[in-house]
Amino acid sequence: MVDELDESLEGPDERRQHDRSRLIVDVFFNGNDATGVASTKDMSIGGFYLNTQANLPQGAVLLVRIPFGNGKQVVANAEVVYSNPGRGVGLRFTGLSEEDRTLIQSELESD
């Protein structure tokens, strides 16, 4: 299931459907001619903020790999929903599996 954003609201904070937690982990990303490792600022089962100086325009789709403890990880696509050039991007998961959704929720609850 893909999370839908209410585009009629003003800023990214007002469009969130899921509460975000301060979960700071390194995320490996690839897409839109950019590859790298960056940290998260916060995360929810709907998406997360990626701290990066990479130029990632709104609408770009990235493949992200988010490692968690015990060798578990989430590999998923994420779409850039807003960009703060030189600072980071807000990403929304697309096509997140139920297994990955459960893993993220479990990590957020243990934070």
Secondary structure by P-SEA (a helix, b strand, c coil): ccccccccccccccccccccccbbbbbbbbcccccbbbbbccccccbbbbbcccccccccccbbbbbbcccbbbbbbbbbcccccccbbbbbbccccaaaaaaaaaaaaac
